[in-house]
Amino acid sequence: MQEPTSGAVSTRLEIRLRADRAPRNAFGVGATLLGVLAGELVSAVLLGIAYAIAGNGHTPSTFVRDVAGLVGLWIGFVGTVIWASMAHAANVALKVRLRDEFGFSIRWSDVPLGIALGLFGQYVLVLLLELPLYPFVPHLFHRLGAPARTLTSGESGTTLAVVGVLVCIGSPIVEELFFRGLLFRGLIGVARDRLGWRAVPAVLSSAALSGLIFGFVHFEALQLLALSGFGMALALVAVWTGRLGAGIVAHVTFNAVTFIALALQK
């Protein structure tokens, strides 16, 4: 039997050490459920207001509906994160709580790593994970882009720019804070502290489950595999770096690639 090389042993040791140091919390799982419910509720309220303003049976524009839906979700997500952090460390400044409790920080070294991960996710991971559906779903890869095309259809100029900022910057920041900062750390806390799992299985299972939840929350059946896989990759890079910076950059890159491609077609 061939003995493992020193490099392989060193890599396995580094993985175990990083997994063992992976931050966790005791409140993230329940708070995530509350945040999703709150986000959906606030979105519904804002959409109701938009319809009321339109009045006389008119339907608000796609732009107004999209903005109301996104902002409503973000209010629920971010509000829940802030509430959870205050309940855990009320006497600490918000900036410090976000950094220490959720890893909300970025370094220059996160930028190239994030860009590489975002491009890999968009051009390699999506292809690999969605390929098994190809024989069963006609025009699969065209249909995968349908949600993004719907979001940008009919928009131009200022409204297209606003949608771009929301989708390419706002969504990545809020979703990384919520899913990788709050939920993922909460799942690790459950696995390690309540179930007593070892570090590596706890981190891997939590990354997989948080990625799956991330995929489901987007409510896009065809994109579920790709979004879940990308969510898992973002969770693992958060463990490796110990913060959300690289994941935010990767998420920005992932969304921006599609958005820019669609915007250039207009």
Contacts in CASP RR format, 6 or more apart in sequence:
PFRMAT RR
TARGET T0000
AUTHOR 0000-0000-0000
METHOD contacts of the structure
MODEL  1
MQEPTSGAVSTRLEIRLRADRAPRNAFGVGATLLGVLAGELVSAVLLGIA
YAIAGNGHTPSTFVRDVAGLVGLWIGFVGTVIWASMAHAANVALKVRLRD
EFGFSIRWSDVPLGIALGLFGQYVLVLLLELPLYPFVPHLFHRLGAPART
LTSGESGTTLAVVGVLVCIGSPIVEELFFRGLLFRGLIGVARDRLGWRAV
PAVLSSAALSGLIFGFVHFEALQLLALSGFGMALALVAVWTGRLGAGIVA
HVTFNAVTFIALALQK
15 200 0 8 1.000
16 199 0 8 1.000
16 200 0 8 1.000
18 239 0 8 1.000
18 240 0 8 1.000
19 199 0 8 1.000
19 200 0 8 1.000
19 202 0 8 1.000
19 203 0 8 1.000
19 239 0 8 1.000
20 199 0 8 1.000
21 242 0 8 1.000
22 185 0 8 1.000
22 188 0 8 1.000
22 199 0 8 1.000
22 202 0 8 1.000
22 203 0 8 1.000
22 239 0 8 1.000
22 242 0 8 1.000
23 103 0 8 1.000
23 185 0 8 1.000
23 188 0 8 1.000
23 242 0 8 1.000
24 185 0 8 1.000
24 186 0 8 1.000
24 188 0 8 1.000
24 189 0 8 1.000
24 192 0 8 1.000
24 193 0 8 1.000
25 88 0 8 1.000
25 101 0 8 1.000
25 182 0 8 1.000
25 185 0 8 1.000
25 186 0 8 1.000
25 189 0 8 1.000
26 186 0 8 1.000
26 189 0 8 1.000
26 193 0 8 1.000
27 84 0 8 1.000
27 87 0 8 1.000
27 88 0 8 1.000
27 186 0 8 1.000
28 84 0 8 1.000
28 182 0 8 1.000
28 183 0 8 1.000
28 185 0 8 1.000
28 186 0 8 1.000
28 187 0 8 1.000
29 183 0 8 1.000
29 186 0 8 1.000
29 187 0 8 1.000
29 190 0 8 1.000
31 80 0 8 1.000
31 81 0 8 1.000
31 83 0 8 1.000
31 84 0 8 1.000
31 182 0 8 1.000
32 80 0 8 1.000
32 178 0 8 1.000
32 179 0 8 1.000
32 182 0 8 1.000
32 183 0 8 1.000
32 186 0 8 1.000
32 213 0 8 1.000
34 80 0 8 1.000
35 76 0 8 1.000
35 77 0 8 1.000
35 79 0 8 1.000
35 80 0 8 1.000
35 178 0 8 1.000
36 77 0 8 1.000
36 217 0 8 1.000
38 75 0 8 1.000
38 76 0 8 1.000
38 77 0 8 1.000
38 79 0 8 1.000
38 80 0 8 1.000
39 72 0 8 1.000
39 73 0 8 1.000
39 74 0 8 1.000
39 75 0 8 1.000
39 76 0 8 1.000
39 77 0 8 1.000
40 73 0 8 1.000
41 76 0 8 1.000
42 72 0 8 1.000
42 73 0 8 1.000
42 75 0 8 1.000
42 76 0 8 1.000
43 68 0 8 1.000
43 69 0 8 1.000
43 71 0 8 1.000
43 72 0 8 1.000
43 73 0 8 1.000
45 72 0 8 1.000
46 68 0 8 1.000
46 69 0 8 1.000
46 71 0 8 1.000
46 72 0 8 1.000
47 60 0 8 1.000
47 65 0 8 1.000
47 68 0 8 1.000
47 69 0 8 1.000
48 68 0 8 1.000
49 68 0 8 1.000
50 60 0 8 1.000
50 64 0 8 1.000
50 65 0 8 1.000
50 68 0 8 1.000
51 57 0 8 1.000
51 59 0 8 1.000
51 60 0 8 1.000
53 60 0 8 1.000
54 60 0 8 1.000
54 64 0 8 1.000
60 68 0 8 1.000
62 150 0 8 1.000
62 153 0 8 1.000
62 154 0 8 1.000
62 155 0 8 1.000
63 155 0 8 1.000
63 159 0 8 1.000
63 162 0 8 1.000
63 163 0 8 1.000
66 151 0 8 1.000
66 163 0 8 1.000
66 166 0 8 1.000
67 162 0 8 1.000
67 163 0 8 1.000
67 166 0 8 1.000
70 166 0 8 1.000
70 167 0 8 1.000
70 171 0 8 1.000
73 174 0 8 1.000
74 170 0 8 1.000
74 174 0 8 1.000
77 174 0 8 1.000
77 175 0 8 1.000
77 177 0 8 1.000
77 178 0 8 1.000
78 174 0 8 1.000
78 177 0 8 1.000
78 178 0 8 1.000
80 178 0 8 1.000
80 182 0 8 1.000
81 98 0 8 1.000
81 102 0 8 1.000
81 177 0 8 1.000
81 178 0 8 1.000
81 181 0 8 1.000
81 182 0 8 1.000
82 94 0 8 1.000
84 101 0 8 1.000
84 182 0 8 1.000
85 94 0 8 1.000
85 97 0 8 1.000
85 98 0 8 1.000
85 101 0 8 1.000
85 102 0 8 1.000
86 97 0 8 1.000
88 97 0 8 1.000
88 101 0 8 1.000
89 97 0 8 1.000
89 100 0 8 1.000
89 101 0 8 1.000
92 100 0 8 1.000
98 104 0 8 1.000
98 177 0 8 1.000
99 105 0 8 1.000
99 243 0 8 1.000
101 185 0 8 1.000
102 177 0 8 1.000
102 181 0 8 1.000
102 182 0 8 1.000
102 185 0 8 1.000
102 244 0 8 1.000
103 181 0 8 1.000
103 238 0 8 1.000
103 242 0 8 1.000
103 243 0 8 1.000
103 244 0 8 1.000
104 177 0 8 1.000
104 181 0 8 1.000
104 243 0 8 1.000
104 244 0 8 1.000
105 243 0 8 1.000
105 244 0 8 1.000
105 245 0 8 1.000
106 243 0 8 1.000
106 244 0 8 1.000
106 245 0 8 1.000
106 246 0 8 1.000
106 248 0 8 1.000
106 249 0 8 1.000
107 243 0 8 1.000
107 245 0 8 1.000
110 241 0 8 1.000
110 243 0 8 1.000
110 245 0 8 1.000
110 246 0 8 1.000
110 247 0 8 1.000
110 248 0 8 1.000
110 249 0 8 1.000
111 249 0 8 1.000
113 237 0 8 1.000
113 241 0 8 1.000
113 246 0 8 1.000
113 249 0 8 1.000
113 250 0 8 1.000
114 237 0 8 1.000
114 245 0 8 1.000
114 246 0 8 1.000
114 247 0 8 1.000
114 249 0 8 1.000
114 250 0 8 1.000
114 253 0 8 1.000
115 249 0 8 1.000
115 250 0 8 1.000
115 253 0 8 1.000
116 250 0 8 1.000
117 233 0 8 1.000
117 234 0 8 1.000
117 237 0 8 1.000
117 246 0 8 1.000
117 247 0 8 1.000
117 249 0 8 1.000
117 250 0 8 1.000
117 253 0 8 1.000
118 249 0 8 1.000
118 250 0 8 1.000
118 251 0 8 1.000
118 253 0 8 1.000
118 254 0 8 1.000
118 257 0 8 1.000
119 253 0 8 1.000
119 257 0 8 1.000
121 230 0 8 1.000
121 233 0 8 1.000
121 250 0 8 1.000
121 254 0 8 1.000
122 253 0 8 1.000
122 254 0 8 1.000
122 257 0 8 1.000
122 258 0 8 1.000
123 257 0 8 1.000
125 226 0 8 1.000
125 229 0 8 1.000
125 230 0 8 1.000
125 233 0 8 1.000
126 144 0 8 1.000
126 226 0 8 1.000
126 230 0 8 1.000
129 225 0 8 1.000
129 226 0 8 1.000
129 228 0 8 1.000
129 229 0 8 1.000
130 140 0 8 1.000
130 141 0 8 1.000
130 144 0 8 1.000
130 222 0 8 1.000
130 225 0 8 1.000
130 226 0 8 1.000
132 225 0 8 1.000
133 140 0 8 1.000
133 222 0 8 1.000
133 225 0 8 1.000
134 140 0 8 1.000
134 141 0 8 1.000
137 143 0 8 1.000
137 222 0 8 1.000
140 222 0 8 1.000
143 222 0 8 1.000
144 222 0 8 1.000
144 223 0 8 1.000
144 226 0 8 1.000
145 258 0 8 1.000
147 220 0 8 1.000
147 223 0 8 1.000
148 258 0 8 1.000
148 259 0 8 1.000
148 262 0 8 1.000
149 262 0 8 1.000
151 163 0 8 1.000
151 167 0 8 1.000
152 160 0 8 1.000
152 163 0 8 1.000
152 259 0 8 1.000
152 262 0 8 1.000
152 263 0 8 1.000
152 266 0 8 1.000
155 163 0 8 1.000
156 266 0 8 1.000
160 263 0 8 1.000
160 266 0 8 1.000
163 259 0 8 1.000
164 259 0 8 1.000
164 263 0 8 1.000
167 255 0 8 1.000
167 259 0 8 1.000
168 252 0 8 1.000
168 255 0 8 1.000
168 256 0 8 1.000
168 259 0 8 1.000
169 252 0 8 1.000
171 251 0 8 1.000
171 255 0 8 1.000
172 247 0 8 1.000
172 248 0 8 1.000
172 251 0 8 1.000
172 252 0 8 1.000
172 254 0 8 1.000
172 255 0 8 1.000
173 248 0 8 1.000
175 214 0 8 1.000
175 251 0 8 1.000
176 234 0 8 1.000
176 238 0 8 1.000
176 244 0 8 1.000
176 245 0 8 1.000
176 247 0 8 1.000
176 248 0 8 1.000
176 251 0 8 1.000
177 244 0 8 1.000
179 210 0 8 1.000
179 211 0 8 1.000
179 213 0 8 1.000
179 214 0 8 1.000
179 217 0 8 1.000
179 231 0 8 1.000
179 234 0 8 1.000
179 235 0 8 1.000
180 210 0 8 1.000
180 231 0 8 1.000
180 234 0 8 1.000
180 235 0 8 1.000
180 238 0 8 1.000
180 244 0 8 1.000
180 247 0 8 1.000
181 238 0 8 1.000
181 244 0 8 1.000
183 210 0 8 1.000
183 213 0 8 1.000
184 206 0 8 1.000
184 207 0 8 1.000
184 210 0 8 1.000
184 235 0 8 1.000
184 238 0 8 1.000
186 206 0 8 1.000
187 205 0 8 1.000
187 206 0 8 1.000
187 209 0 8 1.000
187 210 0 8 1.000
188 202 0 8 1.000
188 203 0 8 1.000
188 206 0 8 1.000
189 202 0 8 1.000
189 206 0 8 1.000
190 206 0 8 1.000
191 197 0 8 1.000
191 201 0 8 1.000
191 202 0 8 1.000
191 205 0 8 1.000
191 206 0 8 1.000
192 199 0 8 1.000
192 202 0 8 1.000
195 202 0 8 1.000
196 202 0 8 1.000
197 205 0 8 1.000
203 236 0 8 1.000
203 239 0 8 1.000
206 235 0 8 1.000
207 231 0 8 1.000
207 232 0 8 1.000
207 235 0 8 1.000
207 236 0 8 1.000
207 239 0 8 1.000
208 232 0 8 1.000
210 231 0 8 1.000
210 232 0 8 1.000
210 235 0 8 1.000
211 227 0 8 1.000
211 228 0 8 1.000
211 229 0 8 1.000
211 231 0 8 1.000
211 232 0 8 1.000
211 234 0 8 1.000
211 235 0 8 1.000
212 228 0 8 1.000
214 227 0 8 1.000
214 228 0 8 1.000
214 231 0 8 1.000
215 223 0 8 1.000
215 224 0 8 1.000
215 227 0 8 1.000
215 228 0 8 1.000
215 231 0 8 1.000
216 224 0 8 1.000
216 228 0 8 1.000
218 224 0 8 1.000
218 227 0 8 1.000
220 227 0 8 1.000
230 254 0 8 1.000
233 250 0 8 1.000
234 247 0 8 1.000
234 250 0 8 1.000
234 251 0 8 1.000
237 246 0 8 1.000
237 247 0 8 1.000
237 250 0 8 1.000
238 244 0 8 1.000
238 246 0 8 1.000
238 247 0 8 1.000
END
